[in-house]
Amino acid sequence: MRLLQVTALILGFAVFATPGSASRAQDAGSKSKTITVDLGKQTGRIRPLHDVHSGPLAVRGSVDLSEQYRELGFRYIRTHDTPWVYEAAGDMHVIFRNLEADADDPNNYDFSKTDRYIQSLVDLKAEIIFRLGESAELTKVKYYNQPPADYEKWAKVAVNIVRHYNDGWANGHSFDIRYWEVWNEPDLAQFWSGTAEQYYQLYATTAGALKRHNAKLQVGGPALASNDEFLKGFLAYNKQRGVPVDFVSWHNYGIRPYLVAQRANNLRKLVDASGYPKAELHLNEWNYFPGDWSRMHVEPHYTQQIFERIHGPEGAAYAGAMLTFLQDSKVDVANYYTGTAFFWGMYDNLGVPYKNFYPFRAFRWMLDTPLRVQADGAETDIDASFAVLAGLAENRKAATLMISNQVSAHDRYSVQLKNIPWKGATLAEIYRIDGGHDLDSVATVLLKPGEPLPLTDVAAPSVSLVKLRAQ
């Protein structure tokens, strides 16, 4: 996660909002919208791109969100920034405290905290994306953002971390962790005080060492904050030297989800053209951000207000729209920052969910009807963001519809259902996320054949979920 954004607009995707911008479209006057869902036209499958960042242990392990994680069915969990929820677990300086010590001596490693943290992810049967490096430092003085003095030694430590978790080294485990990411956001000085070339060298040295240890490991980076020129240089440097890049990771914090999907497609073209067409594309940090990075963690009241918006209906509607727009993107893995309880998370420090938890629950319900069907009505104008996702059950006996009204003038919908695969009436159970509802059931409607479904009181920001089945 970046601590200070370096530009206000980078390549058309990092856009800042001002307070109240989420309701500008509504001020122009509300109106009804017709949404058409064709249950007879399958367009693919709904992709489970609702994964998260950080594991279930929070507040130094005193809050365990494992059951909530199981409910949502997360598949991929990235480990960067675990110190914010469990005492720096996973950071290089915590595992190997003295960089001048013998890297091959197991006594120079402390895996105790990280073991407990990683075990909580293994217990979830999640695929772990293990970030090798250091977490964010919310202080003016940075202790761990410097390039290591000895790249070969740093790479050897990285290999021994892999050996501990996969090969049983140093009283270790056989977890078979596949994904290993080198560093985080090296295109920002807050995370990497060295040059771009120095990071490229560290990645190449580490990736080569990891692949020599086990060619089946998936090694990637650079966990890009925003600088595409940095990414171009990274890919060119490694291609010229025959260094593998199994996945390209990048981050986005903004206000318009459809722009993130567009950026993903542009990055896919860039990665392909750079000689890595088989590399996966990981959006392994994303969240709503309607503010000014230079004021975050500097002005307490401002920071509090921004997090209230992230945790509230605005952030929930953004998340619902993002989970929808990513369906048509080239992203292979997407990790919301963050699943746990801290700052950007879905829960408070007692484990109570914020509103931004509920679109993930709604999306999980969507996966019970995984056959994606034609749903018309999305809006991607500069002053609007409106997303529609519909799915049909494998047995064709139920369907689900999710409508994320992030920014639009619509406060009521008329849903036209076409080619319903069952005969007779349709029962529609309606749930809502908004200022007054947390995915609560708000109505049950019995529809006659051919009758449209009316949805009211759905002004932005809101998410509506409708479960459909034969009556």
VOPAGU-2260 file (C-alpha; in pm, 1 decimal, decimal comma):
REM VOPAGU-2260
SITE   aa  ch    i         X         Y         Z
SITE  MET   A    0       0,0       0,0       0,0
SITE  ARG   A    1     146,9     339,6     -96,4
SITE  LEU   A    2     177,9     611,4     167,5
SITE  LEU   A    3     210,3     905,6     -68,3
SITE  GLN   A    4      79,8     922,0    -422,8
SITE  VAL   A    5     331,6    1081,0    -653,3
SITE  THR   A    6      89,7    1209,9    -917,2
SITE  ALA   A    7    -273,6    1308,3    -932,0
SITE  LEU   A    8    -333,6    1136,3   -1262,2
SITE  ILE   A    9    -120,2     856,3   -1403,5
SITE  LEU   A   10    -211,0     714,3   -1742,1
SITE  GLY   A   11    -577,7     790,9   -1695,3
SITE  PHE   A   12    -651,7     560,3   -1403,4
SITE  ALA   A   13    -553,0     718,5   -1070,9
SITE  VAL   A   14    -828,8     976,9   -1037,8
SITE  PHE   A   15    -901,8    1171,7    -721,9
SITE  ALA   A   16   -1251,7    1258,1    -603,8
SITE  THR   A   17   -1364,9    1545,4    -388,1
SITE  PRO   A   18   -1605,9    1509,9     -96,2
SITE  GLY   A   19   -1957,0    1472,6    -225,9
SITE  SER   A   20   -1858,3    1369,0    -577,6
SITE  ALA   A   21   -2029,1    1032,7    -528,1
SITE  SER   A   22   -2365,5    1205,9    -530,8
SITE  ARG   A   23   -2315,6    1463,2    -807,8
SITE  ALA   A   24   -2508,1    1259,9   -1062,5
SITE  GLN   A   25   -2798,7    1225,4    -823,6
SITE  ASP   A   26   -2818,7    1602,5    -782,0
SITE  ALA   A   27   -2915,4    1631,1   -1147,1
SITE  GLY   A   28   -3243,0    1457,5   -1070,7
SITE  SER   A   29   -3332,6    1097,9   -1010,0
SITE  LYS   A   30   -3472,8     868,2   -1275,5
SITE  SER   A   31   -3569,8     509,8   -1341,7
SITE  LYS   A   32   -3349,9     267,8   -1528,7
SITE  THR   A   33   -3441,6     -42,7   -1726,1
SITE  ILE   A   34   -3212,0    -342,2   -1683,8
SITE  THR   A   35   -3246,2    -642,1   -1913,7
SITE  VAL   A   36   -3128,5    -987,1   -1808,3
SITE  ASP   A   37   -3136,4   -1266,6   -2066,1
SITE  LEU   A   38   -3120,6   -1595,0   -1876,8
SITE  GLY   A   39   -3105,7   -1784,3   -2204,6
SITE  LYS   A   40   -2783,0   -1624,0   -2324,9
SITE  GLN   A   41   -2476,8   -1750,9   -2137,2
SITE  THR   A   42   -2165,5   -1536,2   -2181,6
SITE  GLY   A   43   -1918,2   -1742,2   -1978,0
SITE  ARG   A   44   -1869,5   -1813,4   -1609,7
SITE  ILE   A   45   -1850,5   -1569,7   -1320,2
SITE  ARG   A   46   -1485,4   -1557,7   -1219,0
SITE  PRO   A   47   -1405,7   -1567,9    -843,9
SITE  LEU   A   48   -1197,0   -1249,8    -838,3
SITE  HIS   A   49   -1300,0   -1155,7    -484,6
SITE  ASP   A   50    -980,4   -1251,7    -301,0
SITE  VAL   A   51    -808,2   -1044,2     -35,4
SITE  HIS   A   52    -485,3    -921,3     107,6
SITE  SER   A   53    -367,4   -1029,4     455,6
SITE  GLY   A   54    -470,2   -1333,8     654,1
SITE  PRO   A   55    -739,6   -1380,8     917,1
SITE  LEU   A   56    -534,6   -1309,8    1231,3
SITE  ALA   A   57    -582,5    -951,1    1346,2
SITE  VAL   A   58    -482,4    -732,5    1639,8
SITE  ARG   A   59    -177,3    -948,2    1716,3
SITE  GLY   A   60    -383,4   -1261,0    1680,1
SITE  SER   A   61    -651,2   -1164,6    1935,4
SITE  VAL   A   62    -911,6   -1145,3    1655,9
SITE  ASP   A   63    -940,8   -1451,3    1432,4
SITE  LEU   A   64   -1148,5   -1399,2    1119,2
SITE  SER   A   65   -1099,0   -1751,2     984,1
SITE  GLU   A   66   -1469,6   -1837,7     980,7
SITE  GLN   A   67   -1552,1   -1517,6     795,7
SITE  TYR   A   68   -1279,9   -1595,1     542,2
SITE  ARG   A   69   -1418,0   -1946,0     494,6
SITE  GLU   A   70   -1767,7   -1807,8     441,1
SITE  LEU   A   71   -1646,7   -1587,4     156,9
SITE  GLY   A   72   -1435,8   -1862,8       3,4
SITE  PHE   A   73   -1113,2   -1672,8     -58,4
SITE  ARG   A   74    -870,7   -1859,9    -284,3
SITE  TYR   A   75    -564,2   -1632,3    -298,6
SITE  ILE   A   76    -426,6   -1433,8      -4,9
SITE  ARG   A   77    -123,5   -1204,3     -26,3
SITE  THR   A   78      94,0   -1161,2     283,2
SITE  HIS   A   79     240,5    -809,4     250,2
SITE  ASP   A   80     175,0    -569,7     542,0
SITE  THR   A   81     101,1    -842,5     793,4
SITE  PRO   A   82     275,1    -637,7    1065,6
SITE  TRP   A   83     -31,2    -418,8    1077,6
SITE  VAL   A   84    -232,8    -717,8    1192,8
SITE  TYR   A   85      20,7    -953,4    1348,5
SITE  GLU   A   86     360,2    -817,6    1455,2
SITE  ALA   A   87     550,1    -793,8    1127,6
SITE  ALA   A   88     499,3   -1159,5    1038,4
SITE  GLY   A   89     665,1   -1243,8     708,8
SITE  ASP   A   90     899,3    -945,3     683,8
SITE  MET   A   91    1258,6   -1020,8     595,0
SITE  HIS   A   92    1405,9    -833,7     892,4
SITE  VAL   A   93    1183,0   -1028,8    1131,9
SITE  ILE   A   94    1269,1   -1370,8     993,4
SITE  PHE   A   95    1641,5   -1299,7     944,1
SITE  ARG   A   96    1731,0   -1019,6    1183,9
SITE  ASN   A   97    2105,7    -990,3    1124,5
SITE  LEU   A   98    2198,5    -960,0     758,3
SITE  GLU   A   99    2562,5   -1009,4     849,1
SITE  ALA   A  100    2493,7   -1352,8    1000,8
SITE  ASP   A  101    2547,2   -1687,2     828,0
SITE  ALA   A  102    2248,0   -1731,0     593,8
SITE  ASP   A  103    2278,2   -2109,5     599,4
SITE  ASP   A  104    2262,0   -2145,0     978,7
SITE  PRO   A  105    1902,2   -2222,0    1089,3
SITE  ASN   A  106    1978,8   -2067,2    1429,8
SITE  ASN   A  107    1993,3   -1722,9    1266,8
SITE  TYR   A  108    1627,5   -1738,2    1162,4
SITE  ASP   A  109    1315,5   -1667,4    1367,7
SITE  PHE   A  110    1008,0   -1817,5    1201,5
SITE  SER   A  111     789,9   -1823,1    1514,5
SITE  LYS   A  112     548,2   -1536,8    1436,8
SITE  THR   A  113     542,7   -1601,6    1063,7
SITE  ASP   A  114     475,7   -1972,6    1116,6
SITE  ARG   A  115     160,8   -1901,2    1312,6
SITE  TYR   A  116      46,7   -1650,5    1054,2
SITE  ILE   A  117     112,0   -1872,7     754,5
SITE  GLN   A  118     -51,7   -2167,8     931,7
SITE  SER   A  119    -374,1   -1964,7     957,5
SITE  LEU   A  120    -372,4   -1933,1     577,1
SITE  VAL   A  121    -288,3   -2296,4     519,4
SITE  ASP   A  122    -579,6   -2392,5     745,2
SITE  LEU   A  123    -807,0   -2200,6     506,7
SITE  LYS   A  124    -669,3   -2403,9     215,0
SITE  ALA   A  125    -593,3   -2073,6      43,3
SITE  GLU   A  126    -324,5   -2020,3    -219,7
SITE  ILE   A  127     -61,4   -1799,7     -53,9
SITE  ILE   A  128     115,5   -1517,4    -235,8
SITE  PHE   A  129     420,6   -1469,8     -13,9
SITE  ARG   A  130     572,9   -1124,7     -46,5
SITE  LEU   A  131     949,9   -1134,9      16,6
SITE  GLY   A  132    1062,2    -798,9     152,2
SITE  GLU   A  133     934,5    -540,9     395,4
SITE  SER   A  134     600,9    -388,9     489,3
SITE  ALA   A  135     490,6     -26,1     484,2
SITE  GLU   A  136     644,0     204,5     744,3
SITE  LEU   A  137     406,9     476,2     865,1
SITE  THR   A  138     690,9     689,6     997,9
SITE  LYS   A  139     897,7     970,5     850,1
SITE  VAL   A  140    1213,9     772,0     913,1
SITE  LYS   A  141    1229,0     452,5     707,2
SITE  TYR   A  142    1437,4     164,0     838,7
SITE  TYR   A  143    1382,7    -111,2     582,6
SITE  ASN   A  144    1334,1      49,3     238,8
SITE  GLN   A  145    1701,5      44,0     140,2
SITE  PRO   A  146    1842,6    -200,5    -114,8
SITE  PRO   A  147    2022,1    -488,1      58,2
SITE  ALA   A  148    2400,6    -458,2      73,2
SITE  ASP   A  149    2445,4    -808,4     -68,7
SITE  TYR   A  150    2188,0    -920,9    -328,1
SITE  GLU   A  151    2321,8   -1275,3    -343,3
SITE  LYS   A  152    2290,4   -1315,5      31,0
SITE  TRP   A  153    1941,5   -1165,8      32,9
SITE  ALA   A  154    1844,3   -1415,4    -236,8
SITE  LYS   A  155    1995,4   -1699,5     -32,4
SITE  VAL   A  156    1780,0   -1595,8     265,5
SITE  ALA   A  157    1476,4   -1592,7      35,4
SITE  VAL   A  158    1558,7   -1947,4     -79,0
SITE  ASN   A  159    1588,0   -2062,4     282,3
SITE  ILE   A  160    1247,4   -1910,8     361,1
SITE  VAL   A  161    1109,8   -2117,6      74,1
SITE  ARG   A  162    1293,4   -2422,8     206,7
SITE  HIS   A  163    1143,5   -2368,8     553,2
SITE  TYR   A  164     785,0   -2351,2     428,2
SITE  ASN   A  165     802,1   -2603,8     149,0
SITE  ASP   A  166    1087,3   -2843,8     224,6
SITE  GLY   A  167    1089,3   -2875,1     604,1
SITE  TRP   A  168    1418,7   -2689,4     654,6
SITE  ALA   A  169    1483,0   -2548,2    1005,8
SITE  ASN   A  170    1199,1   -2744,3    1169,4
SITE  GLY   A  171     979,0   -2629,6     884,9
SITE  HIS   A  172     679,1   -2740,4     685,7
SITE  SER   A  173     559,5   -2890,1     359,9
SITE  PHE   A  174     310,6   -2621,3     260,5
SITE  ASP   A  175     393,4   -2617,0    -111,9
SITE  ILE   A  176     360,5   -2236,4    -139,7
SITE  ARG   A  177     384,8   -2162,4    -512,0
SITE  TYR   A  178     371,9   -1781,8    -543,8
SITE  TRP   A  179     671,1   -1573,6    -431,1
SITE  GLU   A  180     673,6   -1198,6    -492,1
SITE  VAL   A  181     988,1    -987,1    -468,6
SITE  TRP   A  182     937,3    -660,7    -275,3
SITE  ASN   A  183     645,6    -415,4    -282,6
SITE  GLU   A  184     595,3     -94,9    -482,7
SITE  PRO   A  185     963,3     -30,9    -563,6
SITE  ASP   A  186     852,6     251,0    -792,8
SITE  LEU   A  187     779,0     458,4    -480,2
SITE  ALA   A  188    1058,4     596,0    -263,4
SITE  GLN   A  189     862,9     511,9      51,8
SITE  PHE   A  190     923,5     143,7     -21,4
SITE  TRP   A  191    1248,4     147,4    -219,9
SITE  SER   A  192    1513,6     413,5    -171,0
SITE  GLY   A  193    1735,5     270,2    -443,5
SITE  THR   A  194    1722,6     312,8    -818,9
SITE  ALA   A  195    1498,3     123,2   -1057,2
SITE  GLU   A  196    1806,0     -61,8   -1187,7
SITE  GLN   A  197    1891,4    -175,1    -836,2
SITE  TYR   A  198    1545,2    -324,8    -791,7
SITE  TYR   A  199    1566,7    -497,8   -1129,1
SITE  GLN   A  200    1897,4    -650,1   -1017,9
SITE  LEU   A  201    1752,7    -765,1    -684,2
SITE  TYR   A  202    1457,5    -926,6    -859,5
SITE  ALA   A  203    1676,0   -1098,8   -1119,1
SITE  THR   A  204    1914,5   -1230,2    -853,5
SITE  THR   A  205    1631,6   -1357,2    -631,3
SITE  ALA   A  206    1420,1   -1503,2    -911,1
SITE  GLY   A  207    1719,4   -1689,5   -1048,7
SITE  ALA   A  208    1804,4   -1833,2    -707,7
SITE  LEU   A  209    1446,7   -1940,6    -640,6
SITE  LYS   A  210    1411,7   -2107,2    -979,1
SITE  ARG   A  211    1740,0   -2291,2    -937,8
SITE  HIS   A  212    1608,6   -2422,4    -607,5
SITE  ASN   A  213    1272,8   -2525,8    -754,1
SITE  ALA   A  214    1177,7   -2453,1   -1112,5
SITE  LYS   A  215     808,5   -2503,2   -1032,1
SITE  LEU   A  216     791,4   -2196,6    -808,5
SITE  GLN   A  217     598,6   -1901,4    -948,8
SITE  VAL   A  218     811,1   -1589,2    -904,4
SITE  GLY   A  219     688,1   -1240,0    -982,9
SITE  GLY   A  220     674,7    -869,1    -916,2
SITE  PRO   A  221     715,7    -579,5    -907,8
SITE  ALA   A  222     395,2    -503,6    -709,4
SITE  LEU   A  223     378,9    -181,7    -909,4
SITE  ALA   A  224     223,9     127,8    -752,5
SITE  SER   A  225     162,8     325,9   -1069,9
SITE  ASN   A  226     470,5     391,6   -1287,2
SITE  ASP   A  227     444,2     211,1   -1619,8
SITE  GLU   A  228     792,0     325,2   -1726,9
SITE  PHE   A  229     928,2     141,0   -1423,3
SITE  LEU   A  230     736,3    -169,4   -1531,9
SITE  LYS   A  231     864,7    -144,6   -1889,8
SITE  GLY   A  232    1219,6    -125,1   -1760,9
SITE  PHE   A  233    1161,3    -419,2   -1526,3
SITE  LEU   A  234    1030,7    -641,5   -1803,9
SITE  ALA   A  235    1300,4    -537,7   -2052,4
SITE  TYR   A  236    1581,9    -592,2   -1800,2
SITE  ASN   A  237    1465,5    -942,8   -1716,1
SITE  LYS   A  238    1384,7   -1042,1   -2073,9
SITE  GLN   A  239    1731,6    -942,3   -2190,0
SITE  ARG   A  240    1884,3   -1166,2   -1921,9
SITE  GLY   A  241    1646,7   -1458,1   -1958,8
SITE  VAL   A  242    1504,5   -1408,0   -1608,3
SITE  PRO   A  243    1158,1   -1560,5   -1553,0
SITE  VAL   A  244     859,5   -1344,0   -1462,2
SITE  ASP   A  245     573,5   -1581,9   -1385,5
SITE  PHE   A  246     331,9   -1313,2   -1272,2
SITE  VAL   A  247     321,5    -936,6   -1298,3
SITE  SER   A  248     167,7    -768,1    -993,8
SITE  TRP   A  249      28,1    -415,7    -975,6
SITE  HIS   A  250    -193,9    -200,2    -754,6
SITE  ASN   A  251    -476,3      47,5    -791,6
SITE  TYR   A  252    -655,6     284,8    -554,5
SITE  GLY   A  253    -913,2     504,3    -725,6
SITE  ILE   A  254   -1276,9     595,8    -776,2
SITE  ARG   A  255   -1380,1     442,2   -1110,9
SITE  PRO   A  256   -1367,2      60,1   -1133,4
SITE  TYR   A  257   -1417,0      41,0   -1509,8
SITE  LEU   A  258   -1094,2     241,3   -1555,8
SITE  VAL   A  259    -913,7     -26,0   -1354,1
SITE  ALA   A  260   -1045,5    -293,4   -1589,3
SITE  GLN   A  261    -926,1     -87,9   -1886,0
SITE  ARG   A  262    -584,2     -48,5   -1725,7
SITE  ALA   A  263    -562,2    -424,6   -1673,6
SITE  ASN   A  264    -621,0    -481,1   -2043,3
SITE  ASN   A  265    -354,6    -224,4   -2135,2
SITE  LEU   A  266    -106,6    -386,8   -1897,4
SITE  ARG   A  267    -180,4    -725,2   -2052,1
SITE  LYS   A  268     -78,7    -586,5   -2390,9
SITE  LEU   A  269     236,3    -434,4   -2241,9
SITE  VAL   A  270     340,3    -756,5   -2069,8
SITE  ASP   A  271     274,6    -960,8   -2384,4
SITE  ALA   A  272     471,9    -720,3   -2600,7
SITE  SER   A  273     759,8    -732,4   -2353,1
SITE  GLY   A  274     802,9   -1104,9   -2410,9
SITE  TYR   A  275     603,1   -1254,0   -2122,8
SITE  PRO   A  276     270,8   -1365,8   -2277,5
SITE  LYS   A  277     233,4   -1651,0   -2026,0
SITE  ALA   A  278     282,5   -1433,3   -1717,4
SITE  GLU   A  279     -27,1   -1405,9   -1499,4
SITE  LEU   A  280    -163,0   -1060,2   -1420,2
SITE  HIS   A  281    -217,0   -1002,7   -1047,7
SITE  LEU   A  282    -402,7    -695,1    -924,3
SITE  ASN   A  283    -295,6    -777,8    -571,2
SITE  GLU   A  284    -389,2    -449,0    -404,7
SITE  TRP   A  285    -705,3    -254,2    -483,4
SITE  ASN   A  286    -952,7     -39,0    -295,2
SITE  TYR   A  287   -1165,4     271,9    -316,0
SITE  PHE   A  288    -972,9     593,1    -254,4
SITE  PRO   A  289   -1154,2     927,9    -287,2
SITE  GLY   A  290    -882,3    1140,7    -129,9
SITE  ASP   A  291    -541,0    1304,3    -137,4
SITE  TRP   A  292    -246,6    1074,1     -58,5
SITE  SER   A  293     -32,7    1360,4      73,7
SITE  ARG   A  294    -281,5    1422,5     356,2
SITE  MET   A  295    -327,6    1059,6     462,2
SITE  HIS   A  296    -170,3     967,2     796,9
SITE  VAL   A  297     -65,5    1333,0     826,5
SITE  GLU   A  298    -400,2    1498,0     908,5
SITE  PRO   A  299    -584,2    1273,1    1156,2
SITE  HIS   A  300    -938,2    1404,7    1099,6
SITE  TYR   A  301    -897,3    1396,2     722,2
SITE  THR   A  302    -761,8    1041,9     737,6
SITE  GLN   A  303   -1055,0     937,8     956,0
SITE  GLN   A  304   -1306,7    1087,4     711,1
SITE  ILE   A  305   -1151,7     905,7     415,8
SITE  PHE   A  306   -1158,2     571,8     595,1
SITE  GLU   A  307   -1520,6     628,3     693,8
SITE  ARG   A  308   -1601,4     668,2     324,1
SITE  ILE   A  309   -1398,6     357,7     233,7
SITE  HIS   A  310   -1578,6     154,6     503,2
SITE  GLY   A  311   -1921,5     299,0     425,8
SITE  PRO   A  312   -2174,5     282,5     140,6
SITE  GLU   A  313   -1938,1     454,4    -105,4
SITE  GLY   A  314   -1667,7     193,0     -53,6
SITE  ALA   A  315   -1923,3     -87,8     -66,0
SITE  ALA   A  316   -2069,1      29,6    -397,4
SITE  TYR   A  317   -1719,0      71,7    -539,5
SITE  ALA   A  318   -1628,5    -283,5    -438,1
SITE  GLY   A  319   -1945,0    -425,7    -592,6
SITE  ALA   A  320   -1879,7    -241,0    -917,8
SITE  MET   A  321   -1515,2    -347,7    -920,5
SITE  LEU   A  322   -1600,5    -714,3    -873,5
SITE  THR   A  323   -1831,6    -678,8   -1173,4
SITE  PHE   A  324   -1610,6    -478,6   -1411,4
SITE  LEU   A  325   -1311,2    -704,1   -1343,7
SITE  GLN   A  326   -1509,2    -991,7   -1494,5
SITE  ASP   A  327   -1432,7    -857,3   -1842,0
SITE  SER   A  328   -1070,4    -767,5   -1769,9
SITE  LYS   A  329    -747,5    -959,2   -1828,3
SITE  VAL   A  330    -681,9    -991,3   -1453,8
SITE  ASP   A  331    -603,6   -1345,6   -1334,2
SITE  VAL   A  332    -593,2   -1276,7    -958,6
SITE  ALA   A  333    -732,9    -979,0    -765,2
SITE  ASN   A  334    -671,4    -908,5    -394,9
SITE  TYR   A  335    -872,2    -643,6    -212,4
SITE  TYR   A  336    -659,4    -441,0      27,9
SITE  THR   A  337    -733,5    -553,0     286,3
SITE  GLY   A  338    -951,2    -837,9     412,9
SITE  THR   A  339    -865,3    -803,3     776,9
SITE  ALA   A  340    -905,6    -547,0    1056,9
SITE  PHE   A  341    -691,5    -239,9    1010,3
SITE  PHE   A  342    -725,6      94,4     832,2
SITE  TRP   A  343    -840,4     -23,3     486,4
SITE  GLY   A  344    -993,8    -348,3     607,6
SITE  MET   A  345   -1340,8    -500,6     605,5
SITE  TYR   A  346   -1361,6    -523,0     985,5
SITE  ASP   A  347   -1298,2    -308,7    1290,0
SITE  ASN   A  348   -1052,5    -412,6    1559,3
SITE  LEU   A  349   -1319,4    -622,7    1730,9
SITE  GLY   A  350   -1389,3    -821,1    1415,1
SITE  VAL   A  351   -1720,8    -646,2    1341,3
SITE  PRO   A  352   -1771,8    -604,7     965,1
SITE  TYR   A  353   -1792,2    -266,4     798,2
SITE  LYS   A  354   -2022,9    -210,7     501,6
SITE  ASN   A  355   -1740,7    -285,7     256,1
SITE  PHE   A  356   -1755,7    -648,4     375,6
SITE  TYR   A  357   -2106,7    -700,7     242,4
SITE  PRO   A  358   -2044,6    -672,0    -134,5
SITE  PHE   A  359   -1799,7    -960,8     -92,7
SITE  ARG   A  360   -2071,0   -1165,9      75,4
SITE  ALA   A  361   -2311,2   -1070,4    -203,7
SITE  PHE   A  362   -2054,1   -1172,2    -465,6
SITE  ARG   A  363   -2002,6   -1502,2    -287,3
SITE  TRP   A  364   -2376,8   -1562,3    -329,0
SITE  MET   A  365   -2336,5   -1482,8    -698,0
SITE  LEU   A  366   -2093,8   -1773,8    -726,8
SITE  ASP   A  367   -2375,8   -2011,6    -631,0
SITE  THR   A  368   -2516,2   -1930,1    -975,7
SITE  PRO   A  369   -2186,9   -1935,3   -1170,8
SITE  LEU   A  370   -2310,6   -1938,4   -1531,0
SITE  ARG   A  371   -2279,3   -1575,9   -1635,6
SITE  VAL   A  372   -2566,2   -1453,3   -1849,5
SITE  GLN   A  373   -2631,1   -1144,1   -2056,3
SITE  ALA   A  374   -2710,3    -841,0   -1838,7
SITE  ASP   A  375   -2749,0    -498,4   -2000,0
SITE  GLY   A  376   -2739,5    -166,7   -1818,8
SITE  ALA   A  377   -2379,1     -91,0   -1720,9
SITE  GLU   A  378   -2269,5     273,3   -1731,6
SITE  THR   A  379   -1912,1     397,5   -1758,8
SITE  ASP   A  380   -1953,8     770,2   -1821,0
SITE  ILE   A  381   -1710,6    1004,0   -1647,3
SITE  ASP   A  382   -1980,7    1106,8   -1397,0
SITE  ALA   A  383   -2143,6     765,3   -1362,4
SITE  SER   A  384   -2048,3     417,4   -1253,0
SITE  PHE   A  385   -2318,2     153,6   -1268,0
SITE  ALA   A  386   -2249,3    -220,9   -1291,8
SITE  VAL   A  387   -2476,2    -521,2   -1349,2
SITE  LEU   A  388   -2383,4    -888,5   -1306,3
SITE  ALA   A  389   -2616,3   -1187,5   -1350,0
SITE  GLY   A  390   -2567,3   -1558,9   -1307,5
SITE  LEU   A  391   -2763,8   -1880,3   -1355,0
SITE  ALA   A  392   -2732,9   -2198,4   -1149,4
SITE  GLU   A  393   -2584,5   -2506,4   -1311,8
SITE  ASN   A  394   -2923,2   -2681,4   -1284,8
SITE  ARG   A  395   -3102,4   -2378,4   -1438,6
SITE  LYS   A  396   -3340,7   -2363,2   -1141,1
SITE  ALA   A  397   -3214,7   -2039,7    -982,7
SITE  ALA   A  398   -3048,6   -1714,1   -1080,5
SITE  THR   A  399   -2888,1   -1417,4    -906,3
SITE  LEU   A  400   -2853,8   -1052,6   -1003,9
SITE  MET   A  401   -2617,0    -795,6    -848,8
SITE  ILE   A  402   -2655,6    -426,1    -929,6
SITE  SER   A  403   -2386,5    -186,8    -802,5
SITE  ASN   A  404   -2497,5     174,7    -826,7
SITE  GLN   A  405   -2178,2     355,2    -737,9
SITE  VAL   A  406   -2246,7     690,2    -901,0
SITE  SER   A  407   -2560,5     747,3   -1107,3
SITE  ALA   A  408   -2891,2     935,3   -1100,1
SITE  HIS   A  409   -3100,2     618,7   -1080,9
SITE  ASP   A  410   -3303,3     555,8    -767,9
SITE  ARG   A  411   -3534,9     286,2    -907,2
SITE  TYR   A  412   -3497,7       7,0   -1159,9
SITE  SER   A  413   -3724,4    -202,1   -1377,8
SITE  VAL   A  414   -3564,1    -542,0   -1437,2
SITE  GLN   A  415   -3682,3    -720,8   -1750,5
SITE  LEU   A  416   -3621,1   -1095,9   -1734,6
SITE  LYS   A  417   -3596,2   -1278,7   -2067,5
SITE  ASN   A  418   -3589,1   -1651,8   -2144,2
SITE  ILE   A  419   -3650,3   -1768,3   -1789,4
SITE  PRO   A  420   -3563,6   -2140,6   -1788,6
SITE  TRP   A  421   -3851,3   -2242,6   -1560,9
SITE  LYS   A  422   -4224,0   -2225,0   -1610,6
SITE  GLY   A  423   -4478,2   -2030,8   -1410,5
SITE  ALA   A  424   -4416,7   -1758,5   -1153,3
SITE  THR   A  425   -4078,1   -1638,6   -1029,1
SITE  LEU   A  426   -3998,7   -1560,9    -667,0
SITE  ALA   A  427   -3758,5   -1267,3    -625,8
SITE  GLU   A  428   -3584,5   -1212,8    -290,5
SITE  ILE   A  429   -3433,8    -864,9    -274,0
SITE  TYR   A  430   -3134,9    -765,7     -56,7
SITE  ARG   A  431   -2971,1    -425,0     -23,4
SITE  ILE   A  432   -2648,7    -257,6      87,7
SITE  ASP   A  433   -2673,9     115,6     152,2
SITE  GLY   A  434   -2661,3     362,5     438,7
SITE  GLY   A  435   -2934,0     178,2     627,0
SITE  HIS   A  436   -2886,4    -182,9     516,0
SITE  ASP   A  437   -2610,9    -443,2     542,4
SITE  LEU   A  438   -2718,8    -688,2     272,3
SITE  ASP   A  439   -3053,6    -706,1     451,6
SITE  SER   A  440   -3360,9    -866,5     297,0
SITE  VAL   A  441   -3590,4    -576,5     205,2
SITE  ALA   A  442   -3865,3    -741,9      -0,2
SITE  THR   A  443   -3994,8   -1062,1    -157,2
SITE  VAL   A  444   -4184,1   -1027,3    -483,6
SITE  LEU   A  445   -4381,6   -1287,8    -679,8
SITE  LEU   A  446   -4360,4   -1219,4   -1052,9
SITE  LYS   A  447   -4603,8   -1347,4   -1311,3
SITE  PRO   A  448   -4453,4   -1468,3   -1641,7
SITE  GLY   A  449   -4338,5   -1164,0   -1841,4
SITE  GLU   A  450   -4383,0    -923,8   -1551,1
SITE  PRO   A  451   -4085,7    -688,7   -1481,2
SITE  LEU   A  452   -3927,6    -670,4   -1136,8
SITE  PRO   A  453   -3947,4    -322,2    -978,4
SITE  LEU   A  454   -3668,1    -214,3    -745,2
SITE  THR   A  455   -3707,7     113,1    -554,4
SITE  ASP   A  456   -3506,6     320,3    -307,1
SITE  VAL   A  457   -3178,9     219,3    -470,7
SITE  ALA   A  458   -3008,3     557,8    -508,8
SITE  ALA   A  459   -2630,0     567,8    -521,7
SITE  PRO   A  460   -2424,8     457,4    -344,0
SITE  SER   A  461   -2591,9     119,9    -307,2
SITE  VAL   A  462   -2570,4    -246,0    -402,5
SITE  SER   A  463   -2881,2    -454,5    -475,1
SITE  LEU   A  464   -2881,6    -832,3    -489,8
SITE  VAL   A  465   -3176,8   -1034,4    -617,9
SITE  LYS   A  466   -3216,5   -1408,9    -581,3
SITE  LEU   A  467   -3454,4   -1558,7    -839,1
SITE  ARG   A  468   -3612,9   -1903,2    -840,1
SITE  ALA   A  469   -3923,2   -2081,9    -957,4
SITE  GLN   A  470   -4229,1   -2058,1    -734,0
